[in-house]
Amino acid sequence: MIRATVSTPEGEPKTGTAKRTGKPYSIREQAVLLEFQNGERRSFNLTLEDNAPSMEKGIYTPKPSAAYLDGYDLKISARARDWVKAT
């Protein structure tokens, strides 16, 4: 099981200009520490939806709907809405 530990209280805004369209964008990301079953740990950012509150401190796991196939690759969503606080 993959777990994400949120230890920062707020999402950080990220703004810029899209390379493909040249249009400005603004998103918020929240830093987490991913922990894998084999003990490996990695820093990662989860993307917060527009007007969504920041994630509370704690441990989160991906919802079943967070996993998806992209061609032959199995991926897990980096959107905060696809993760749920562990009980």
C-alpha positions as protocol buffer text, in pm:
chain_id: "A"
residue {
  index: 1
  type: MET
  ca { x: 0 y: 0 z: 0 }
}
residue {
  index: 2
  type: ILE
  ca { x: 122 y: 350 z: -80 }
}
residue {
  index: 3
  type: ARG
  ca { x: 80 y: 613 z: 189 }
}
residue {
  index: 4
  type: ALA
  ca { x: 119 y: 990 z: 165 }
}
residue {
  index: 5
  type: THR
  ca { x: 206 y: 1185 z: 478 }
}
residue {
  index: 6
  type: VAL
  ca { x: 99 y: 1549 z: 479 }
}
residue {
  index: 7
  type: SER
  ca { x: 300 y: 1760 z: 721 }
}
residue {
  index: 8
  type: THR
  ca { x: 257 y: 2107 z: 569 }
}
residue {
  index: 9
  type: PRO
  ca { x: -55 y: 2303 z: 662 }
}
residue {
  index: 10
  type: GLU
  ca { x: -110 y: 2485 z: 331 }
}
residue {
  index: 11
  type: GLY
  ca { x: -90 y: 2426 z: -40 }
}
residue {
  index: 12
  type: GLU
  ca { x: 166 y: 2634 z: -231 }
}
residue {
  index: 13
  type: PRO
  ca { x: 56 y: 2833 z: -536 }
}
residue {
  index: 14
  type: LYS
  ca { x: 238 y: 2771 z: -862 }
}
residue {
  index: 15
  type: THR
  ca { x: 193 y: 3006 z: -1157 }
}
residue {
  index: 16
  type: GLY
  ca { x: 345 y: 3030 z: -1500 }
}
residue {
  index: 17
  type: THR
  ca { x: 282 y: 3022 z: -1871 }
}
residue {
  index: 18
  type: ALA
  ca { x: 191 y: 2697 z: -2048 }
}
residue {
  index: 19
  type: LYS
  ca { x: 451 y: 2602 z: -2309 }
}
residue {
  index: 20
  type: ARG
  ca { x: 197 y: 2452 z: -2547 }
}
residue {
  index: 21
  type: THR
  ca { x: -71 y: 2722 z: -2541 }
}
residue {
  index: 22
  type: GLY
  ca { x: 117 y: 3026 z: -2412 }
}
residue {
  index: 23
  type: LYS
  ca { x: -167 y: 3091 z: -2167 }
}
residue {
  index: 24
  type: PRO
  ca { x: -107 y: 3174 z: -1801 }
}
residue {
  index: 25
  type: TYR
  ca { x: -196 y: 2912 z: -1538 }
}
residue {
  index: 26
  type: SER
  ca { x: -227 y: 2899 z: -1163 }
}
residue {
  index: 27
  type: ILE
  ca { x: -244 y: 2579 z: -956 }
}
residue {
  index: 28
  type: ARG
  ca { x: -185 y: 2485 z: -593 }
}
residue {
  index: 29
  type: GLU
  ca { x: 24 y: 2191 z: -484 }
}
residue {
  index: 30
  type: GLN
  ca { x: 75 y: 2038 z: -142 }
}
residue {
  index: 31
  type: ALA
  ca { x: 399 y: 1863 z: -50 }
}
residue {
  index: 32
  type: VAL
  ca { x: 372 y: 1507 z: 82 }
}
residue {
  index: 33
  type: LEU
  ca { x: 609 y: 1225 z: 166 }
}
residue {
  index: 34
  type: LEU
  ca { x: 517 y: 906 z: -22 }
}
residue {
  index: 35
  type: GLU
  ca { x: 595 y: 579 z: 155 }
}
residue {
  index: 36
  type: PHE
  ca { x: 599 y: 251 z: -37 }
}
residue {
  index: 37
  type: GLN
  ca { x: 562 y: -105 z: 96 }
}
residue {
  index: 38
  type: ASN
  ca { x: 931 y: -175 z: 39 }
}
residue {
  index: 39
  type: GLY
  ca { x: 1027 y: 111 z: 275 }
}
residue {
  index: 40
  type: GLU
  ca { x: 1123 y: 355 z: 0 }
}
residue {
  index: 41
  type: ARG
  ca { x: 1028 y: 718 z: 63 }
}
residue {
  index: 42
  type: ARG
  ca { x: 998 y: 1003 z: -185 }
}
residue {
  index: 43
  type: SER
  ca { x: 897 y: 1368 z: -173 }
}
residue {
  index: 44
  type: PHE
  ca { x: 601 y: 1441 z: -397 }
}
residue {
  index: 45
  type: ASN
  ca { x: 342 y: 1710 z: -469 }
}
residue {
  index: 46
  type: LEU
  ca { x: -32 y: 1648 z: -485 }
}
residue {
  index: 47
  type: THR
  ca { x: -235 y: 1894 z: -694 }
}
residue {
  index: 48
  type: LEU
  ca { x: -525 y: 2067 z: -519 }
}
residue {
  index: 49
  type: GLU
  ca { x: -841 y: 2144 z: -716 }
}
residue {
  index: 50
  type: ASP
  ca { x: -953 y: 2504 z: -771 }
}
residue {
  index: 51
  type: ASN
  ca { x: -1101 y: 2649 z: -451 }
}
residue {
  index: 52
  type: ALA
  ca { x: -1042 y: 2321 z: -264 }
}
residue {
  index: 53
  type: PRO
  ca { x: -915 y: 2347 z: 92 }
}
residue {
  index: 54
  type: SER
  ca { x: -563 y: 2235 z: 170 }
}
residue {
  index: 55
  type: MET
  ca { x: -525 y: 1880 z: 295 }
}
residue {
  index: 56
  type: GLU
  ca { x: -511 y: 1843 z: 674 }
}
residue {
  index: 57
  type: LYS
  ca { x: -197 y: 1705 z: 833 }
}
residue {
  index: 58
  type: GLY
  ca { x: -207 y: 1326 z: 850 }
}
residue {
  index: 59
  type: ILE
  ca { x: -170 y: 1006 z: 651 }
}
residue {
  index: 60
  type: TYR
  ca { x: -359 y: 952 z: 324 }
}
residue {
  index: 61
  type: THR
  ca { x: -408 y: 653 z: 96 }
}
residue {
  index: 62
  type: PRO
  ca { x: -518 y: 652 z: -268 }
}
residue {
  index: 63
  type: LYS
  ca { x: -882 y: 581 z: -347 }
}
residue {
  index: 64
  type: PRO
  ca { x: -937 y: 274 z: -571 }
}
residue {
  index: 65
  type: SER
  ca { x: -1029 y: 516 z: -852 }
}
residue {
  index: 66
  type: ALA
  ca { x: -683 y: 680 z: -828 }
}
residue {
  index: 67
  type: ALA
  ca { x: -517 y: 393 z: -1018 }
}
residue {
  index: 68
  type: TYR
  ca { x: -551 y: 393 z: -1395 }
}
residue {
  index: 69
  type: LEU
  ca { x: -388 y: 252 z: -1707 }
}
residue {
  index: 70
  type: ASP
  ca { x: -200 y: 480 z: -1945 }
}
residue {
  index: 71
  type: GLY
  ca { x: -113 y: 262 z: -2240 }
}
residue {
  index: 72
  type: TYR
  ca { x: 79 y: -24 z: -2079 }
}
residue {
  index: 73
  type: ASP
  ca { x: 168 y: 171 z: -1765 }
}
residue {
  index: 74
  type: LEU
  ca { x: -20 y: 158 z: -1436 }
}
residue {
  index: 75
  type: LYS
  ca { x: -32 y: 506 z: -1283 }
}
residue {
  index: 76
  type: ILE
  ca { x: -168 y: 666 z: -968 }
}
residue {
  index: 77
  type: SER
  ca { x: -332 y: 1007 z: -975 }
}
residue {
  index: 78
  type: ALA
  ca { x: -146 y: 1305 z: -829 }
}
residue {
  index: 79
  type: ARG
  ca { x: -473 y: 1491 z: -768 }
}
residue {
  index: 80
  type: ALA
  ca { x: -551 y: 1544 z: -401 }
}
residue {
  index: 81
  type: ARG
  ca { x: -917 y: 1460 z: -460 }
}
residue {
  index: 82
  type: ASP
  ca { x: -814 y: 1100 z: -541 }
}
residue {
  index: 83
  type: TRP
  ca { x: -662 y: 1046 z: -195 }
}
residue {
  index: 84
  type: VAL
  ca { x: -846 y: 989 z: 133 }
}
residue {
  index: 85
  type: LYS
  ca { x: -734 y: 1039 z: 492 }
}
residue {
  index: 86
  type: ALA
  ca { x: -652 y: 707 z: 657 }
}
residue {
  index: 87
  type: THR
  ca { x: -861 y: 607 z: 956 }
}
